[in-house]
Amino acid sequence: MTAFSSFRAALSLLAGAGLLFSASCTAPRAIVSTGKVTPRGEFRVGGNMAFNVSTETIGKTGSALLDAAKSAANKDTIRYNQSIENIQVAALAYVLDPVRPTSDIYVRYGVIDRLDVGYKYGFGSHVFDAMYQFLGPTGTVENPGTRQAGATYGSIGLQFATQRAKLPSVPFLSNVTDFLNFRASRQDILIPLVFSKSLGVEEEIGAISYGVVYAHSFFKYGFQPQNLYNGAGSSLLPSLPTARKNFSSFGAFFNAKLGYKYAYFIPALSVYYQNYGEYQLLNNRTAKLSGLTFIPSLGLQFRIPGGRK
């Protein structure tokens, strides 16, 4: 079997595994890059499986609230109360930062020395990015820029992600959609600063990487209920067709790239803090959200050497 055939088979396996988590609707935020960008003329392809754990979402959802959403979805007439308000807040928290498995597959290409570009598909989100390497040699495993193991690399990137407006088909969000007609979409910009220490010459057996990341998200949402009345039951509440918010996130990460020459496993941990801000709800109510997000992940990456001499 040729190297290219092996690569195609591996990519098919990655895509198949990713379909197991295709309900994910959050942009990939696990950082699995090293400080060394893809060398000119080379490809890197891979995939990641992660679990997104948001402290705010865990705090805003619970079995009692899920039961209340199911009950409300089955009623012809609903009166506004504290449970309806809590359901809105929980839905917002879930869409802003869900607690669920996520996955992605990606491809990267070295355009010129010190610059690569990439595309990542997150099963509901599309991600485009570029990385610039400002520190360390630019050689390859076959043609090293240095003969010394343990070189230090540094790079900075810019990533843009856009996500579908359709919510994932899970019982809680389906119930909220049924009686509140809740819709949402978002775009994210991510700027990672990555440093790494090569294991072997030119990351032949991997690298240890760490760094910080800044993210900014643009969020659009709306509630358009058809049968929701005020607390007294005397009049229908006006809808909230479109509201817009944006917020910043600050994070740090660590990952280890472990393998040999052509294939690597990449365990990683990314941690973010975000103040989501204040959100408009129905009945002229508002809610403030903030919290931490923990994203452990495990990735598999393949390196496709170029014809560079």
Phi, psi and omega in degrees: 000130181287164178298322181292321178295320177298319178298315180298320179295318180296319179296322178296321177296319178298315180296319179295318178295321180297329180296339178298334182242030187291354178280353181301140179231014179255142180295142179298125179236003174289127182265114181242009180285158167253174179288346179266122179282168178299123180300154181307129178086355180261159173243149167230131177232152181183187178205159181225146168239132186221170173229121182270118182239109182253124180294325181291318180294318177300320181289337185261352181240155180188170184297322180296320180291322178296321177295322179296321179295319179296318180295316181296325181294339182263004181259147177281326180230131183234133176261139180293131176210186184295326178296319179296322178294316180296325178296319178299315181297318179296319179296317177299314180299320182294318181285325178294322185201082186289156171260100185186163175290148176226164177206162176203158170232151187209163173221141178229151181220136176278108184284306176220173175304130176078005179221125172231163179230158182208161173229137180229134177249119184255028178052065184128343177225149177243132186234129177238137181206167175218147178232139177243127180267118182253356183218136174102164181290164184241023181282186178237173177299320181284328181229079186296143173278345175212148179268357183267133175284158175085021178297151178258134180238154175214140179210161177227145186227170174223125183233136175237131180231139175233142186237154177294153178279336182292132180280154179295151184274077173242152189306314183300308182290330176295320178294318179297319178297323183298312187255345176250350183051056185275130177227149180204154173208164182203159171230146183228140171245131183234134178233097178269142172245115191241134171237147180211157176244121183291139170259109189085186181278127178052044178059033182301321179246012174125200182195156171252124187234153180201165178167192180232162183213141173245138179226148174226130186242143178242119192237133178234133182210169179197150174238125179226069182291151181259337186222036180258122182252165175293175185302327180280346181077017185267340182206151176291141176281141176293150180281168174238082191296318182211125173230146183234140176217158169220152183206161180253152175231146179232130186219170174220157184209162176215138173213158178233123178259116189229122180173211179206117172060298191245343183219139184217142167266144182226090170283143184210158173221125176240140180230131181234147166242136177217137168261101185294336178099194182256134185240138178283133177244177174293162178063028178061029178260160178225164177214143177252137182229141174197159178167180179259152175230129178248130183230086170283145182211161174223126184236163175230127183231140177242141180253128179248104183298148176266189180264019184294138177252000000 
